[in-house]
């Protein structure tokens, strides 16, 4: 264990050498005893599965001493490592160690009190990882309930024409799909395996901490080969969990977070690849290691685009749409002008449409080439479920739906003989909003044309209800 003290407010990162453990079968407990040997306080070490490498180490954060976080003198407590049995009901006490709570902030700690602590170890202690609470992996039921409430709340005045049950039916969809793998070139795989083995051997050397950043830059930097695929790209693509967690843990301990954003020859980062492979676990790990979801590949696609196109899980979409990047990411267009919402409609990914709408996607945003809105896209595709959701959206602006030629989605629907079901949805919507739609046919004489051309106009008038 590299440290035996922690500030009373907690959050101190501790590097603990272990062997053959997983997140599911270990617990790290801190406790304090009074003079009568009675327990007066306990707290639990915090770590994610990424922080546990099955053959090497655990990196965990100490809990807050909530009995009195403003202590002025050091407090002696004990740290207990427990290994749970397979059934989870019994446990073996593996280790009990003396531990101290320090009133000082980590930034105020003087290195002279820790003669065996290196500068690299202090960098690790100051590592500020992404808070686990910011990665919300809520089950689909919760988000569906929230979506249902959003849409139904806007229908209370129109309950006679559009029932809440129909909305509830729309909200049902599968949650997630199996992880898939991408093909990699044999030479890339061979090089990735060599990299992994070399780094495993390297961490056993005495100067590993000091030289780790240099080694990682050499092995994972963007100078390797013509395809620029490094070991992290390869192992993420092949769903090699042990190798991925090992590499990411080395990046964390060396503070080389920028290497998570190295692109390959197609400008795909490991996060792009994990999203394409529908790998929730790797996406979570990479985001914790400060992978940037705003990076675009050579087609302008972000990891969010990749996740939507691959029909990834709800949990992945929510992780990618976390607050830090939400405003910049949610309506970001690829180089063809497709926003994530447009792509979700194009791929008929209803769950993604619902999720994006909940997180604030602009349902009135026009394609920069033609002025088509998401509603226009949905009507073009005769995508009934998407049309219903968009028409129920409380932020839909009917007056902002015309394209650059002045054609509204409703005009397009009539002119292109939309299906009976689509026209029924449009008519019900018009009635519920008090909109009267009249279709007039006008004949225009064109001097250059021998034949008459028909132009259909829609006149919309708002009734006083």
Secondary structure, DSSP 4 states (H G I P E B T S, - for coil): ---SEEETT---EEEEE-SS--GGGEEEEEEEE-TTS-EEEEEE-B--GGGB-TTSEEEEEPPP-TT-TT-SS-EEEEEEEEEE-TTSS-EEEEEEEEEEEESS-GGG--GGG-TT--HHHHHHHT--PPPGGGS----HHHHHHHHHHHHHHTTGGGTTTS-HHHHHHHT--------------HHHHHHHHHHHHHHHHHTTSTTHHHHHHHHHHHHHSTTS-SS---HHHHHHHTT-HHHHHHHHHHHHHHT-GGGGG---TT---HHHHHHHTT-HHHHHHHHHTT--TT---TTS--HHHHHHHTT--HHHHHHHT-HHHHHHHTT---TTS--HHHHHHHTT-HHHHHHHHHTT--TTPPPTTT---HHHHHHHTT-HHHHHHHHH-TT--GGG---TTS--HHHHHHHTT--HHHHHHHHHHHHHTTEEEEEEEEEE--TT-SS-EEEEEEEEEE---
